[in-house]
Amino acid sequence: MDLADLNPAVLLRQTILGMSRNDQLRDVIEKAPVSRDVVRRFVGGVTNQEVLGVASELVDTHRLVTIDYLGEDTVDPAMATHTRDSYVTLLDALSEAGMTQGGTVEVSLKLSALGQALGKDGNAIALENARVICQAAANAGTTVTLDMEDHTTTDKTLSVLRDLRQDWPWVGAVLQSYLYRTEQDCRDLAHEGSRVRLCKGTYKEPESVAFQSKADVDLSYVRCLRILMEGQGYPMIASHDPRLVEIATVLAEKAQRGADSFEYQMLLGIRPEEQLRLAASGARMRVYVPYGEEWYGYLMRRMAERPANLAFFLRGLATKG
């Protein structure tokens, strides 16, 4: 046995991943009243009707929304097509509900769910599916953001971003501060009209490509954020860290940015009181809302990717604040 296998963090990650594939455990969690309450806090429901209700409540409290459809792991083109069509149907429903104009409610896409991992043609399949969704978003008067996944997909995702922006320049990018390359990617994308969501990153990455300590990831985040704030684009600060939120506010003031020239982003159910505070202050505050039948796998995988996320979920069991 490799000594790494005895590392508590590795063991915890493997345990959580095992939980994500355990149908019996999922059934127990789904039926437990306390678990259902917590899941409703972090997931926007299973159906379009449910997520529209969640989005409407957020908009009523002056928060913006981005919605991520949680499909199954995409193993063939038909599944990618199903995910694409689900987004189109969702966008049509959001438009009919009057929630899309000006990007009030937009959508976030994972290219893996649209077919990026389907062999040598995967990137082309994902691009074409994303094009259909972007056109549906344009018809609805809203925007799309491309989620970033593990480092092996970064170049392919940025390539799709460049292709999509030729027709829809408002397509948003996501960059992850734990990657060494991200400072340069920020410089490349900090141009006029460019929407960039900056997050820390949630995937387990090797030391060859990513900072390993929280302190180094945080320092990189601030360096990257400064580049975006001093650039001509539209920064989206995706962080629940109070210190980083405060630093972002200071950097925006130093860059003489108006409240409508950047936004904060947080996950559904995480620091809701802070979300409301920022929205009430006049800041643009957007909530990331995952929904769909695969919510259980989403929660388990998110915890496994960075076990510190488990603390957020466990705190949700103890408090509604």
Salt bridges, closest charged atoms under 4 A:
ASP27 OD2 - LYS31 NZ 3.29
GLU30 OE2 - ARG26 NE 2.92
ASP37 OD1 - ARG40 NH2 2.50
ASP68 OD2 - LYS110 NZ 3.24
ASP85 OD1 - ARG84 NE 2.95
GLU106 OE1 - ARG195 NH2 2.76
ASP121 OD1 - LYS120 NZ 3.68
GLU128 OE2 - ARG131 NE 3.46
ASP147 OD2 - LYS110 NZ 3.09
ASP147 OD1 - ARG197 NH1 2.70
ASP155 OD1 - ARG181 NH1 2.87
ASP167 OD2 - ARG131 NH1 3.03
GLU183 OE1 - ARG187 NH2 3.74
GLU183 OE2 - ARG223 NE 2.80
ASP185 OD2 - ARG181 NE 2.69
GLU205 OE1 - HIS151 ND1 2.55
ASP218 OD1 - LYS200 NZ 2.96
ASP218 OD2 - LYS214 NZ 2.69
ASP241 OD2 - LYS200 NZ 3.39
ASP241 OD2 - LYS214 NZ 3.80
GLU263 OE1 - ARG284 NE 3.96
GLU263 OE2 - ARG286 NE 2.68
GLU274 OE1 - ARG277 NE 2.79
